[in-house]
């Protein structure tokens, strides 16, 4: 698969990170496979999660192909870039085509990025997961890498005015150990297992985050923040 668009986009993204002054802390990079298919199952707290996670995977020498809603592909600016980077168009009214496309990519050795919560969590807690990541892993015979992003919600998230000024925010991305789910395994149990692992990882990342969560709009109520309560 020729990648003519991804490299210049990476250059632009890194320049953007430098402009914002973001302080990245990438953990568990050794858990990202250097070759072969895999799924990154990522929590979703802000609009920049995909770009930040993609940046965190670069030291492993991998480009992540993200599954993203079709509205992004319909955008006149973003659409050509998304297609050029070989991301996968998800039509929520008919998900079978995107499932097949992701399955094909995984079997050809690509890393697929999925936000199993489906949408941004406005509480910044992990919502209920959809089963797509687990079903794809079972179908393709590839591992799931649970992945946690924290701090990106401070820059740009749902329901809050974006802050694109230079702020030097700390941003953490942690890749967990690969999880293998067997074909025929109970999907609901596997999904529950994945969520429990992601929850434990999120709490660990939050506990080690350098800035205080108390009284912050970008922090969940559980940590003394003022973000909305979880919906589920």
C-alpha positions as CSV (number, residue, x, y, z in Angstrom):
1,X,0.0,0.0,0.0
2,X,1.6,3.2,-1.2
3,X,1.7,6.0,1.4
4,X,2.2,9.3,-0.4
5,X,-0.1,11.4,1.8
6,X,0.7,10.1,5.3
7,X,4.3,11.3,5.5
8,X,3.6,15.0,4.7
9,X,0.6,15.0,7.0
10,X,2.8,13.7,9.8
11,X,5.2,16.6,9.2
12,X,2.3,19.1,9.4
13,X,0.9,17.4,12.6
14,X,4.3,17.5,14.3
15,X,4.6,21.1,13.5
16,X,1.1,21.7,15.0
17,X,2.1,19.9,18.2
18,X,5.2,22.0,18.4
19,X,3.1,25.2,18.0
20,X,0.8,24.1,20.8
21,X,3.7,23.2,23.0
22,X,2.2,19.8,24.0
23,X,4.4,17.7,26.3
24,X,4.0,14.1,25.2
25,X,4.5,11.1,27.4
26,X,4.2,7.9,25.4
27,X,4.2,4.7,27.4
28,X,4.2,1.0,26.4
29,X,5.4,1.6,22.9
30,X,7.0,-1.9,23.0
31,X,3.4,-3.3,22.9
32,X,2.8,-1.9,19.4
33,X,3.7,-4.7,17.0
34,X,6.5,-3.9,14.6
35,X,4.8,-5.9,11.9
36,X,1.5,-7.7,11.3
37,X,-2.1,-6.7,11.9
38,X,-3.4,-5.4,15.2
39,X,-6.2,-3.2,16.6
40,X,-5.7,-0.2,18.8
41,X,-8.8,0.1,21.0
42,X,-8.7,3.7,22.2
43,X,-10.7,5.7,24.7
44,X,-12.3,8.8,23.2
45,X,-12.1,12.1,25.1
46,X,-11.3,14.7,22.4
47,X,-11.2,15.5,18.7
48,X,-7.4,15.2,18.5
49,X,-7.3,11.7,19.9
50,X,-6.7,10.0,16.5
51,X,-3.8,12.3,15.5
52,X,-2.2,12.0,19.0
53,X,-2.5,8.2,19.0
54,X,-1.1,8.0,15.5
55,X,1.8,10.1,16.6
56,X,2.5,7.8,19.5
57,X,2.6,4.8,17.2
58,X,5.3,6.3,15.0
59,X,8.3,5.1,17.0
60,X,7.1,1.6,16.2
61,X,7.4,2.4,12.6
62,X,3.7,1.9,12.0
63,X,1.0,4.0,10.4
64,X,-2.4,3.6,12.0
65,X,-5.5,3.3,9.8
66,X,-8.4,4.8,11.7
67,X,-12.0,3.9,11.4
68,X,-13.9,7.2,11.2
69,X,-17.5,8.3,10.5
70,X,-18.4,9.0,6.9
71,X,-19.1,12.7,7.6
72,X,-15.3,13.3,7.9
73,X,-14.8,11.7,4.5
74,X,-17.5,13.9,3.1
75,X,-15.6,17.1,4.1
76,X,-14.0,18.8,1.2
77,X,-10.7,19.3,3.0
78,X,-10.5,16.3,5.3
79,X,-12.0,13.8,3.0
80,X,-9.1,13.6,0.4
81,X,-6.6,13.4,3.3
82,X,-8.5,10.6,5.0
83,X,-8.7,8.6,1.8
84,X,-5.1,9.3,1.0
85,X,-4.0,8.0,4.4
86,X,-6.1,4.9,3.8
87,X,-8.4,5.4,6.8
88,X,-11.7,3.5,6.8
89,X,-15.0,5.1,6.1
90,X,-17.7,4.0,8.6
91,X,-21.4,4.4,7.6
92,X,-23.3,3.9,10.9
93,X,-26.4,3.1,8.9
94,X,-24.7,0.2,7.1
95,X,-21.6,-0.9,8.9
96,X,-21.0,-4.2,7.0
97,X,-18.9,-2.6,4.3
98,X,-16.5,-0.9,6.8
99,X,-16.3,-4.1,8.8
100,X,-15.2,-6.0,5.7
101,X,-12.7,-3.2,4.7
102,X,-11.2,-3.3,8.2
103,X,-11.0,-7.1,8.2
104,X,-9.2,-7.0,4.9
105,X,-6.7,-4.4,6.1
106,X,-6.0,-6.4,9.3
107,X,-5.4,-9.6,7.4
108,X,-3.0,-7.7,5.1
109,X,-0.9,-6.6,8.2
110,X,-2.2,-3.1,8.9
111,X,-2.8,-1.6,12.3
112,X,-6.4,-0.3,12.7
113,X,-7.4,2.4,15.2
114,X,-10.9,2.0,16.7
115,X,-12.7,4.1,19.3
116,X,-15.0,1.3,20.7
117,X,-17.1,3.8,22.7
118,X,-18.3,5.1,19.4
119,X,-18.3,8.8,20.3
120,X,-16.5,11.2,22.6
121,X,-17.2,10.6,26.3
122,X,-18.2,14.0,27.7
123,X,-17.7,12.7,31.2
124,X,-14.1,11.6,30.3
125,X,-14.9,8.2,31.8
126,X,-15.0,5.1,29.6
127,X,-18.6,4.5,28.3
128,X,-20.0,1.2,27.3
129,X,-18.1,-0.4,24.4
130,X,-19.4,-1.5,21.1
131,X,-18.4,-5.0,19.9
132,X,-16.7,-4.1,16.6
133,X,-13.1,-4.1,17.9
134,X,-13.5,-7.5,19.6
135,X,-15.4,-9.1,16.6
136,X,-12.7,-7.8,14.2
137,X,-9.9,-9.2,16.4
138,X,-11.6,-12.6,16.4
139,X,-12.3,-12.5,12.7
140,X,-8.8,-11.5,11.7
141,X,-6.9,-13.4,14.4
142,X,-5.0,-10.3,15.5
143,X,-4.4,-8.8,19.0
144,X,-6.2,-5.9,20.5
145,X,-3.9,-3.3,22.0
146,X,-5.9,-1.4,24.7
147,X,-4.8,2.3,24.4
148,X,-5.4,5.2,26.7
149,X,-5.2,8.9,25.9
150,X,-5.3,11.5,28.6
151,X,-5.0,15.3,28.4
152,X,-6.2,15.8,24.8
153,X,-9.6,16.9,26.1
154,X,-7.9,20.1,27.4
155,X,-7.2,21.2,23.9
156,X,-10.4,20.4,22.0
157,X,-13.4,18.3,23.1
158,X,-17.1,18.1,22.7
159,X,-19.2,20.8,24.2
160,X,-16.2,23.0,25.2
161,X,-14.7,25.8,23.2
162,X,-11.4,24.6,21.7
163,X,-8.2,26.1,23.1
164,X,-5.5,26.2,20.3
165,X,-3.2,28.6,22.1
166,X,0.2,27.5,23.2
167,X,-0.4,25.9,26.6
168,X,2.3,23.2,27.2
169,X,-0.4,20.7,28.3
170,X,0.9,17.3,29.3
171,X,-0.5,14.6,27.1
172,X,-0.2,10.9,27.9
173,X,-0.7,7.9,25.6
174,X,-0.3,4.4,27.0
175,X,-0.4,1.2,25.0
176,X,-1.3,-1.9,27.0
177,X,-0.2,-5.4,26.5
178,X,-1.8,-7.3,23.5
179,X,-5.0,-9.2,24.2
180,X,-5.9,-12.2,22.1
181,X,-9.5,-13.2,21.7
182,X,-10.3,-16.6,20.2
183,X,-12.7,-17.1,17.4
184,X,-16.0,-18.4,18.9
185,X,-15.3,-16.8,22.3
186,X,-18.3,-15.1,23.9
187,X,-18.3,-11.6,22.4
188,X,-20.0,-9.9,25.4
189,X,-17.6,-11.4,27.9
190,X,-14.6,-10.3,25.7
191,X,-16.1,-6.8,25.4
192,X,-16.5,-6.7,29.2
193,X,-12.9,-7.8,29.6
194,X,-11.6,-5.2,27.3
195,X,-13.5,-2.4,29.1
196,X,-12.2,-3.5,32.5
197,X,-8.6,-3.5,31.2
198,X,-9.1,0.0,29.6
199,X,-10.7,1.3,32.9
200,X,-7.8,0.1,35.0
201,X,-5.3,1.6,32.5
202,X,-7.2,4.9,32.5
203,X,-7.2,5.1,36.3
204,X,-3.4,4.4,36.3
205,X,-2.7,7.1,33.8
206,X,-4.9,9.6,35.7
207,X,-3.2,8.8,39.0
208,X,0.2,9.6,37.4
209,X,-0.9,12.7,35.4
210,X,1.3,15.6,36.5
211,X,-1.5,18.2,36.8
212,X,-4.2,18.3,39.4
213,X,-7.7,17.3,38.3
214,X,-9.5,19.1,41.2
215,X,-12.0,21.8,40.1
216,X,-11.1,21.3,36.4
217,X,-13.8,21.2,33.6
218,X,-11.6,18.7,31.7
219,X,-11.6,16.3,34.7
220,X,-14.3,13.8,35.7
221,X,-16.3,14.3,38.9
222,X,-14.7,11.1,40.3
223,X,-11.4,13.0,40.5
224,X,-12.9,16.2,41.8
225,X,-13.4,17.8,38.4
226,X,-16.5,19.5,37.0
227,X,-17.1,17.5,33.8
228,X,-20.7,16.2,33.3
229,X,-21.7,13.0,35.0
230,X,-21.4,9.8,32.9
231,X,-24.5,8.9,30.9
232,X,-24.1,5.2,31.4
